[in-house]
Amino acid sequence: MKIIILGAGQVGGTLAEHLASESNDITVVDTDAERLRNLGDRLDIRTVQGRASFPTVLRQAGADDADMLVAVTNSDETNMVACQVAHTLFHTPTKIARVREAAYLTRAGLFDNDAIPVDVLISPEQVVTHYIKRLIEIPGALQVIDFADGKAQLVAVKAYYGGPLVGQQLRQLREHMPNVETRVAAIFRRDRPILPQGDTVIEADDEVFFIAAKANIRAVMSEMRRLDETYKRIVIAGGGQIGERLAEAIESRYQVKIIEMSPARCRHLSDTLDSTVVLQGSASDRDLLMEENIADADIFLALTNDDEANIMSSLLAKRLGAKKVMTIINNPAYVDLIQGGDIDIAISPQLATIGTLLTHVRRGDIVSVHSLRRGAAEAIEAIAHGDSKSSKVIGKAIRDIGLPPGTTIGAIIRDEEVIIAHDDTVIATGDHVILFLVDKKHIRDVEKLFHVGLSFF
């Protein structure tokens, strides 16, 4: 696939890295020559220096025959104009734009083909807000992913000493919970993936990914660790777009406080939010945190745009007694360094956004793609089409499907039913198939499994 990426920042660079490793023809456009040089030295891609919305620059990048344009510069307006130019002058089939400003996103019809022709809108703030909201709803989870509109969920948890299944073989999970269907999709032990078998023994500190119907998630988690109590009191550091959206989404169910430095922003938050308490000050102010009883907080969320400020305020909050801290980290290099110590969960907005972008790049009928473990693995929801003659998966038991190495099928969603995958489970047309890949170099092989042969037409 020939793809033009506009913007060589964190999101554009990370996306180029993902796609270049999958044999796509990638061109990256940016005004920053040094940034392009660094990308070009690391990856097998073309780079073009120039303004992303200029027709001459897009033509130089290969827009005449590009399959897809992904506009992820730091400017909403540049991204929108670039999509307009690609549509009008080059008839680019698929145009994806990152748009951050809520004032654009709430206008119905603005992004239709006869207005600003954007096929897919990506709002990082929306994606990250949803991601954090899921983590708040399932205390103790490291990552929570919805499939088939939330009917099934893939959850990552850290196994602790004392968990009923820790030190036991996976096959005993069924004996522990005879009435609950679940499947362990993968285990990461000391950062190395383990494909689970019936005789695999779960060890303390393993990161365990399991899939189950939404109603059964808490029961399965209780096998790996002592369940955390439901969160009640939440402190948010940073009243920017993510902080505001999150408070708006959760304030009806939780006691929420926001700490924000800007007096003007505090006034806006006070006018906009209903029950959230807005505090003007620094989240790194020890006296302020103590005055607001940070030791009683169930969770402290550092959501500013400053990585260092987020890390320092999180460490301070944890030291002063906050039960759990989550931190947004914009620099992916920091994420692995800090997660799992005093900071319980480090959230990378770039990696959360990448999954949404990859959904529209994958071949075959891919409903959703999710980046796991900071991009080390992927979870994919694909729809099976065709019949037993035209499809490589329909009418076959899972044991008879030639899955690529490092790939497992975790579950199938058939209409309203969540079917946990077993070796003898047979895939039918229309099934939503949830796959887990620990080796992304086989992504093309997975996509080919869900291509429909010409005989179907």
RODO-2510 file (C-alpha; in nm, 4 decimals, decimal comma):
residues 457
     n   res          X          Y          Z
     1     m     0,0000     0,0000     0,0000
     2     k     0,1298     0,3467    -0,0893
     3     i     0,0816     0,5759     0,2125
     4     i     0,1737     0,9419     0,2652
     5     i     0,2147     1,0500     0,6267
     6     l     0,2012     1,4247     0,6911
     7     g     0,3875     1,5122     1,0102
     8     a     0,7024     1,3473     1,1465
     9     g     0,6238     1,4071     1,5141
    10     q     0,5654     1,1369     1,7747
    11     v     0,2482     0,9986     1,6120
    12     g     0,3680     1,0289     1,2521
    13     g     0,7086     0,8814     1,3344
    14     t     0,5618     0,5909     1,5332
    15     l     0,3096     0,5169     1,2570
    16     a     0,5849     0,5222     0,9927
    17     e     0,7843     0,2768     1,2043
    18     h     0,4877     0,0377     1,2310
    19     l     0,3995     0,0523     0,8620
    20     a     0,7513     0,0491     0,7163
    21     s     0,8155    -0,2846     0,8893
    22     e     0,5127    -0,4309     0,7071
    23     s     0,6361    -0,3744     0,3486
    24     n     0,4315    -0,0627     0,2749
    25     d     0,5566     0,2180     0,0488
    26     i     0,5813     0,5064     0,2993
    27     t     0,6562     0,8746     0,2385
    28     v     0,6754     1,1185     0,5316
    29     v     0,6328     1,4951     0,4844
    30     d     0,7432     1,7577     0,7382
    31     t     0,8980     2,1042     0,7499
    32     d     1,1655     1,9910     0,9980
    33     a     1,4683     1,8609     0,8031
    34     e     1,6432     1,7158     1,1076
    35     r     1,3378     1,5190     1,2146
    36     l     1,3041     1,3763     0,8627
    37     r     1,6742     1,2895     0,8511
    38     n     1,6480     1,0963     1,1796
    39     l     1,3481     0,9015     1,0504
    40     g     1,5099     0,8348     0,7134
    41     d     1,8270     0,7026     0,8799
    42     r     1,6260     0,4542     1,0903
    43     l     1,3567     0,3413     0,8478
    44     d     1,3240     0,2320     0,4860
    45     i     1,1019     0,5252     0,3841
    46     r     1,1013     0,8328     0,1572
    47     t     1,0980     1,1790     0,3114
    48     v     0,9914     1,5123     0,1644
    49     q     1,0577     1,8484     0,3279
    50     g     0,7846     2,1083     0,2860
    51     r     0,4423     2,2382     0,3941
    52     a     0,2081     1,9405     0,4162
    53     s    -0,0937     2,1160     0,2628
    54     f     0,0838     2,2556    -0,0470
    55     p    -0,0212     2,0808    -0,3740
    56     t     0,3371     2,0868    -0,5059
    57     v     0,4660     1,9160    -0,1904
    58     l     0,1905     1,6515    -0,1991
    59     r     0,2661     1,5804    -0,5661
    60     q     0,6366     1,5461    -0,4824
    61     a     0,5388     1,2995    -0,2074
    62     g     0,3554     1,0850    -0,4635
    63     a    -0,0060     1,1911    -0,4113
    64     d    -0,0911     1,1202    -0,7788
    65     d    -0,1138     0,7475    -0,7082
    66     a    -0,1227     0,7235    -0,3261
    67     d    -0,3715     0,4831    -0,1682
    68     m    -0,3931     0,6738     0,1586
    69     l    -0,3096     1,0082     0,3133
    70     v    -0,2619     1,0284     0,6923
    71     a    -0,2476     1,3902     0,8132
    72     v    -0,1095     1,4034     1,1678
    73     t     0,0723     1,7372     1,1823
    74     n     0,0360     1,9527     1,4938
    75     s    -0,2079     2,1825     1,3119
    76     d    -0,5742     2,0819     1,2746
    77     e    -0,6137     2,3344     0,9949
    78     t    -0,3142     2,2005     0,7983
    79     n    -0,4483     1,8459     0,8333
    80     m    -0,7932     1,9470     0,7077
    81     v    -0,6648     2,1511     0,4136
    82     a    -0,4262     1,8700     0,3124
    83     c    -0,7215     1,6277     0,2966
    84     q    -0,9159     1,8809     0,0875
    85     v    -0,6250     1,9209    -0,1571
    86     a    -0,5695     1,5419    -0,1775
    87     h    -0,9400     1,4907    -0,2547
    88     t    -0,9802     1,7701    -0,5086
    89     l    -0,6521     1,7469    -0,6990
    90     f    -0,5379     1,3873    -0,6536
    91     h    -0,8574     1,1898    -0,5777
    92     t    -0,6811     1,0067    -0,2954
    93     p    -0,9100     0,7135    -0,1956
    94     t    -0,8637     0,7292     0,1842
    95     k    -0,7913     1,0427     0,3832
    96     i    -0,7308     1,0319     0,7598
    97     a    -0,6868     1,3467     0,9674
    98     r    -0,5969     1,4108     1,3291
    99     v    -0,8245     1,6870     1,4593
   100     r    -0,7871     1,7924     1,8221
   101     e    -1,0127     2,0951     1,8592
   102     a    -1,3573     2,0019     1,9931
   103     a    -1,5095     2,3042     1,8158
   104     y    -1,4494     2,1259     1,4819
   105     l    -1,5495     1,7787     1,6009
   106     t    -1,8967     1,8834     1,7236
   107     r    -2,0086     2,0307     1,3889
   108     a    -2,2257     1,7797     1,2008
   109     g    -2,1602     1,7576     0,8278
   110     l    -1,8326     1,9522     0,8412
   111     f    -1,6270     1,6534     0,7260
   112     d    -1,8560     1,5260     0,4489
   113     n    -1,7184     1,4925     0,0963
   114     d    -1,8990     1,8074    -0,0205
   115     a    -1,7467     2,0082     0,2680
   116     i    -1,4055     1,9061     0,4078
   117     p    -1,3515     1,5538     0,2719
   118     v    -1,2032     1,3540     0,5592
   119     d    -1,2836     0,9811     0,5605
   120     v    -1,1577     0,9094     0,9117
   121     l    -1,1249     1,1585     1,1970
   122     i    -0,8809     1,0813     1,4762
   123     s    -0,9089     1,2740     1,8022
   124     p    -0,6186     1,1747     2,0315
   125     e    -0,7843     1,3415     2,3304
   126     q    -1,1012     1,1378     2,2744
   127     v    -0,9048     0,8133     2,2354
   128     v    -0,6950     0,8725     2,5494
   129     t    -0,9974     0,9817     2,7558
   130     h    -1,1792     0,6595     2,6659
   131     y    -0,8640     0,4569     2,7431
   132     i    -0,8277     0,6107     3,0923
   133     k    -1,2012     0,5808     3,1646
   134     r    -1,1810     0,2036     3,1030
   135     l    -0,8867     0,1737     3,3438
   136     i    -1,0845     0,3585     3,6123
   137     e    -1,3868     0,1322     3,5605
   138     i    -1,1796    -0,1862     3,6099
   139     p    -0,9494    -0,1230     3,9107
   140     g    -0,6245    -0,3204     3,8949
   141     a    -0,6179    -0,3537     3,5140
   142     l    -0,3062    -0,2418     3,3227
   143     q    -0,4914    -0,2209     2,9917
   144     v    -0,8557    -0,2680     2,8925
   145     i    -0,9720    -0,3141     2,5325
   146     d    -1,3312    -0,3388     2,4102
   147     f    -1,4360    -0,5655     2,1251
   148     a    -1,7706    -0,5799     1,9428
   149     d    -1,9002    -0,2647     2,1135
   150     g    -1,7921    -0,3836     2,4578
   151     k    -1,9492    -0,7313     2,4502
   152     a    -1,6036    -0,8821     2,5126
   153     q    -1,2956    -0,7275     2,6717
   154     l    -0,9255    -0,8053     2,6637
   155     v    -0,7697    -0,7158     2,9979
   156     a    -0,4054    -0,7123     3,1107
   157     v    -0,3302    -0,7698     3,4791
   158     k    -0,0177    -0,8272     3,6831
   159     a    -0,0298    -1,1596     3,8665
   160     y     0,0484    -1,1266     4,2389
   161     y     0,1565    -1,3720     4,5073
   162     g    -0,1566    -1,5068     4,6699
   163     g    -0,3687    -1,5080     4,3542
   164     p    -0,5565    -1,8444     4,3395
   165     l    -0,4101    -1,9325     3,9985
   166     v    -0,0542    -1,8093     4,0612
   167     g     0,1785    -2,1112     4,0715
   168     q    -0,0872    -2,3261     3,9021
   169     q    -0,1253    -2,4555     3,5485
   170     l    -0,3577    -2,2667     3,3170
   171     r    -0,5778    -2,5720     3,2626
   172     q    -0,6848    -2,5406     3,6264
   173     l    -0,8596    -2,2129     3,5477
   174     r    -1,1633    -2,4106     3,4273
   175     e    -1,1681    -2,6097     3,7524
   176     h    -1,1509    -2,2879     3,9572
   177     m    -1,4321    -2,1260     3,7577
   178     p    -1,6441    -2,3977     3,5944
   179     n    -1,9202    -2,1505     3,5017
   180     v    -1,6987    -1,8776     3,3535
   181     e    -1,5602    -1,8944     3,0003
   182     t    -1,2254    -1,7193     2,9496
   183     r    -0,9000    -1,7636     2,7616
   184     v    -0,5516    -1,6410     2,8432
   185     a    -0,4318    -1,4942     2,5131
   186     a    -0,0696    -1,4242     2,6105
   187     i     0,1669    -1,3923     2,9039
   188     f     0,4638    -1,1550     2,9246
   189     r     0,7307    -1,2651     3,1706
   190     r     1,0258    -1,0323     3,2249
   191     d     0,9260    -0,8580     2,8986
   192     r     0,9354    -1,1798     2,6959
   193     p     0,6155    -1,3200     2,5413
   194     i     0,4979    -1,6702     2,6324
   195     l     0,2287    -1,8367     2,4209
   196     p     0,0057    -2,0025     2,6815
   197     q    -0,0565    -2,3779     2,6790
   198     g    -0,2626    -2,5873     2,9202
   199     d     0,0494    -2,6771     3,1212
   200     t     0,1838    -2,3179     3,1376
   201     v     0,2317    -2,2128     3,5002
   202     i     0,1470    -1,8522     3,5913
   203     e     0,4175    -1,6875     3,8019
   204     a     0,3997    -1,3819     4,0258
   205     d     0,4744    -1,0599     3,8327
   206     d     0,3610    -1,2117     3,5010
   207     e     0,1629    -0,9710     3,2841
   208     v    -0,1383    -1,1797     3,1838
   209     f    -0,3688    -1,0899     2,8947
   210     f    -0,7049    -1,2647     2,9057
   211     i    -1,0298    -1,2271     2,7144
   212     a    -1,3809    -1,2829     2,8471
   213     a    -1,7337    -1,1505     2,8223
   214     k    -1,7570    -0,8127     2,9931
   215     a    -1,9689    -0,9519     3,2782
   216     n    -1,6974    -1,2073     3,3695
   217     i    -1,3912    -0,9783     3,3764
   218     r    -1,3829    -0,9172     3,7528
   219     a    -1,4217    -1,2900     3,8297
   220     v    -1,1230    -1,3811     3,6097
   221     m    -0,9101    -1,0993     3,7562
   222     s    -0,9716    -1,2388     4,1055
   223     e    -0,7873    -1,5561     4,0001
   224     m    -0,4681    -1,3588     3,9314
   225     r    -0,4646    -1,1083     4,2166
   226     r    -0,6565    -0,9657     4,5072
   227     l    -0,9246    -0,7406     4,3606
   228     d    -0,8849    -0,3676     4,4109
   229     e    -1,1814    -0,1892     4,5619
   230     t    -1,3905     0,0288     4,3305
   231     y    -1,2421     0,3760     4,3004
   232     k    -1,4355     0,6653     4,4596
   233     r    -1,2042     0,9662     4,5002
   234     i    -1,0085     1,0804     4,1937
   235     v    -0,7595     1,3680     4,1632
   236     i    -0,6681     1,4938     3,8150
   237     a    -0,3538     1,7040     3,7648
   238     g    -0,4001     1,9167     3,4525
   239     g    -0,7200     2,0759     3,3289
   240     g    -0,6383     2,0646     2,9577
   241     q    -0,8533     1,8922     2,6980
   242     i    -0,7947     1,5405     2,8312
   243     g    -0,8404     1,6429     3,1957
   244     e    -1,1614     1,8309     3,1161
   245     r    -1,3075     1,5530     2,8992
   246     l    -1,2261     1,2869     3,1562
   247     a    -1,3781     1,4845     3,4430
   248     e    -1,6889     1,5439     3,2332
   249     a    -1,7166     1,1704     3,1582
   250     i    -1,6752     1,0448     3,5166
   251     e    -1,7943     1,3218     3,7528
   252     s    -2,1446     1,1745     3,7854
   253     r    -2,0013     0,8479     3,9296
   254     y    -1,6915     0,9585     4,1227
   255     q    -1,5739     1,2394     4,3508
   256     v    -1,3427     1,4336     4,1180
   257     k    -1,0950     1,7166     4,1823
   258     i    -0,8887     1,8935     3,9138
   259     i    -0,5666     2,0832     3,9896
   260     e    -0,4861     2,3410     3,7215
   261     m    -0,2237     2,6200     3,7151
   262     s    -0,3953     2,8684     3,4822
   263     p    -0,6547     3,0920     3,6522
   264     a    -0,8343     3,1473     3,3192
   265     r    -0,8518     2,7728     3,2554
   266     c    -0,9804     2,7193     3,6120
   267     r    -1,2647     2,9643     3,5461
   268     h    -1,3528     2,7797     3,2252
   269     l    -1,3522     2,4420     3,4048
   270     s    -1,5686     2,5782     3,6881
   271     d    -1,8230     2,7058     3,4352
   272     t    -1,8214     2,3868     3,2266
   273     l    -1,8160     2,1034     3,4814
   274     d    -2,1051     2,0187     3,7133
   275     s    -1,9753     1,8577     4,0320
   276     t    -1,5962     1,8512     3,9854
   277     v    -1,3989     2,0581     4,2387
   278     v    -1,1520     2,2861     4,0550
   279     l    -0,8339     2,3900     4,2420
   280     q    -0,5928     2,6545     4,1146
   281     g    -0,2303     2,5643     4,1836
   282     s     0,0568     2,3288     4,1047
   283     a     0,0125     1,9506     4,1294
   284     s     0,3743     1,9413     4,2554
   285     d     0,2861     2,1651     4,5524
   286     r     0,3248     1,9374     4,8548
   287     d     0,1210     2,1665     5,0809
   288     l    -0,1677     2,1814     4,8334
   289     l    -0,1759     1,8026     4,7939
   290     m    -0,1724     1,7496     5,1693
   291     e    -0,4368     2,0161     5,2212
   292     e    -0,6606     1,8351     4,9716
   293     n    -0,6079     1,5021     5,1542
   294     i    -0,4175     1,3278     4,8761
   295     a    -0,3711     1,0290     5,1084
   296     d    -0,7462     0,9639     5,0743
   297     a    -0,7332     0,9627     4,6930
   298     d    -0,7972     0,6258     4,5290
   299     i    -0,6277     0,7382     4,2112
   300     f    -0,4095     1,0331     4,1055
   301     l    -0,3986     1,1071     3,7310
   302     a    -0,1223     1,3326     3,5908
   303     l    -0,2576     1,4541     3,2545
   304     t    -0,0596     1,7688     3,1680
   305     n     0,1461     1,8078     2,8461
   306     d     0,4733     1,8135     3,0428
   307     d     0,6253     1,4664     3,0957
   308     e     0,8620     1,5784     3,3707
   309     a     0,5850     1,7609     3,5596
   310     n     0,3620     1,4526     3,5270
   311     i     0,6320     1,2194     3,6575
   312     m     0,7315     1,4414     3,9513
   313     s     0,3738     1,5159     4,0632
   314     s     0,2890     1,1430     4,0389
   315     l     0,5894     1,0412     4,2486
   316     l     0,5002     1,3072     4,5072
   317     a     0,1339     1,2020     4,5188
   318     k     0,2311     0,8374     4,5658
   319     r     0,4756     0,9257     4,8427
   320     l     0,2048     1,1284     5,0172
   321     g    -0,0313     0,8313     5,0163
   322     a    -0,2323     0,8210     4,6915
   323     k    -0,3273     0,4548     4,6446
   324     k    -0,2659     0,4426     4,2708
   325     v    -0,1118     0,6829     4,0182
   326     m    -0,1464     0,6965     3,6389
   327     t     0,0666     0,9267     3,4262
   328     i     0,0510     1,0451     3,0654
   329     i     0,3943     1,0194     2,9049
   330     n     0,4375     1,1755     2,5604
   331     n     0,7944     1,0492     2,5115
   332     p     0,7633     0,6726     2,4413
   333     a     1,1235     0,6188     2,5605
   334     y     1,0141     0,7080     2,9142
   335     v     0,7176     0,4696     2,9327
   336     d     0,9083     0,1456     2,9993
   337     l     1,1419     0,3234     3,2399
   338     i     0,8760     0,4384     3,4827
   339     q     0,5817     0,1954     3,4675
   340     g     0,5528    -0,0580     3,7452
   341     g     0,7529     0,1233     4,0137
   342     d     0,5940     0,4053     4,2120
   343     i     0,3985     0,4936     3,8990
   344     d     0,1425     0,2184     3,8457
   345     i     0,0448     0,2880     3,4837
   346     a     0,2190     0,5019     3,2212
   347     i    -0,0076     0,5994     2,9320
   348     s     0,1338     0,6838     2,5892
   349     p    -0,1127     0,8944     2,3860
   350     q     0,0832     0,8109     2,0705
   351     l     0,0448     0,4345     2,1127
   352     a    -0,3228     0,4685     2,2039
   353     t    -0,3774     0,6715     1,8847
   354     i    -0,1686     0,4414     1,6639
   355     g    -0,4147     0,1540     1,7125
   356     t    -0,6979     0,3673     1,5769
   357     l    -0,4882     0,4600     1,2723
   358     l    -0,3778     0,1018     1,2063
   359     t    -0,7414    -0,0116     1,1944
   360     h    -0,7818     0,1747     0,8659
   361     v    -0,4524     0,0599     0,7169
   362     r    -0,4924    -0,3131     0,7639
   363     r    -0,6114    -0,5227     0,4687
   364     g    -0,9146    -0,7494     0,4979
   365     d    -1,2226    -0,6545     0,7027
   366     i    -1,0451    -0,5376     1,0177
   367     v    -1,2812    -0,3712     1,2660
   368     s    -1,0223    -0,2634     1,5204
   369     v    -0,6497    -0,2846     1,5939
   370     h    -0,5028    -0,2267     1,9393
   371     s    -0,1379    -0,1778     2,0266
   372     l    -0,0399    -0,3741     2,3374
   373     r     0,2572    -0,3530     2,5706
   374     r     0,3825    -0,0250     2,4278
   375     g     0,3627    -0,1575     2,0708
   376     a     0,5253    -0,4969     2,1326
   377     a     0,2076    -0,6884     2,0412
   378     e    -0,1293    -0,6341     1,8746
   379     a    -0,4886    -0,7414     1,9276
   380     i    -0,7070    -0,7456     1,6156
   381     e    -1,0799    -0,7806     1,5613
   382     a    -1,1483    -0,9194     1,2120
   383     i    -1,4747    -1,0236     1,0457
   384     a    -1,4890    -1,3569     0,8611
   385     h    -1,6585    -1,3292     0,5177
   386     g    -1,7353    -1,5742     0,2389
   387     d    -1,7953    -1,9460     0,2625
   388     s    -1,5916    -2,2635     0,3135
   389     k    -1,4674    -2,2478    -0,0496
   390     s    -1,3669    -1,8828    -0,0674
   391     s    -1,2375    -1,8329     0,2887
   392     k    -0,9362    -1,9830     0,4643
   393     v    -1,1138    -1,9766     0,8029
   394     i    -1,4898    -2,0302     0,7576
   395     g    -1,6127    -2,3804     0,8328
   396     k    -1,2801    -2,4749     0,9927
   397     a    -1,2065    -2,5652     1,3522
   398     i    -0,9430    -2,3385     1,5051
   399     r    -0,6964    -2,6301     1,5320
   400     d    -0,7123    -2,6685     1,1504
   401     i    -0,6466    -2,3016     1,0670
   402     g    -0,2853    -2,2322     0,9732
   403     l    -0,2256    -1,9494     1,2175
   404     p     0,1113    -1,7733     1,1816
   405     p     0,3692    -1,8241     1,4600
   406     g     0,2941    -1,6263     1,7757
   407     t    -0,0747    -1,5843     1,6882
   408     t    -0,3730    -1,7081     1,8904
   409     i    -0,7485    -1,6723     1,8484
   410     g    -0,8933    -1,5658     2,1823
   411     a    -1,2649    -1,5359     2,1196
   412     i    -1,5410    -1,5162     1,8602
   413     i    -1,8385    -1,2837     1,8823
   414     r    -2,1367    -1,4283     1,6967
   415     d    -2,4369    -1,1942     1,6963
   416     e    -2,4807    -1,1162     2,0685
   417     e    -2,2914    -1,4237     2,1944
   418     v    -1,9288    -1,4228     2,3142
   419     i    -1,7710    -1,7610     2,2361
   420     i    -1,4345    -1,8242     2,4006
   421     a    -1,2137    -2,0002     2,1471
   422     h    -1,1186    -2,3684     2,1892
   423     d    -0,9406    -2,5987     1,9444
   424     d    -1,2708    -2,7445     1,8213
   425     t    -1,4513    -2,4093     1,7803
   426     v    -1,5659    -2,3672     1,4184
   427     i    -1,5708    -2,0211     1,2588
   428     a    -1,8858    -1,9165     1,0712
   429     t    -1,9468    -1,6363     0,8229
   430     g    -2,0058    -1,3012     0,9923
   431     d    -1,8125    -1,3986     1,3062
   432     h    -1,6032    -1,1272     1,4709
   433     v    -1,2727    -1,3058     1,5401
   434     i    -1,0411    -1,1680     1,8114
   435     l    -0,6749    -1,2453     1,7421
   436     f    -0,3673    -1,1773     1,9505
   437     l    -0,0232    -1,1376     1,7864
   438     v     0,2975    -1,1312     1,9840
   439     d     0,5075    -1,1138     1,6641
   440     k     0,3875    -0,8310     1,4405
   441     k     0,6009    -0,9341     1,1429
   442     h     0,3300    -1,1932     1,0679
   443     i     0,0529    -0,9324     1,0416
   444     r     0,0280    -0,9710     0,6632
   445     d    -0,0219    -1,3486     0,7025
   446     v    -0,3083    -1,2843     0,9434
   447     e    -0,4686    -1,0382     0,7005
   448     k    -0,4460    -1,2942     0,4197
   449     l    -0,6437    -1,5426     0,6307
   450     f    -0,9387    -1,3040     0,6215
   451     h    -0,9229    -1,2181     0,2516
   452     v    -1,2133    -1,3576     0,0501
   453     g    -1,1193    -1,5554    -0,2601
   454     l    -1,2565    -1,4570    -0,6040
   455     s    -1,4876    -1,7620    -0,6085
   456     f    -1,7061    -1,5840    -0,3523
   457     f    -1,7942    -1,3154    -0,6087
***
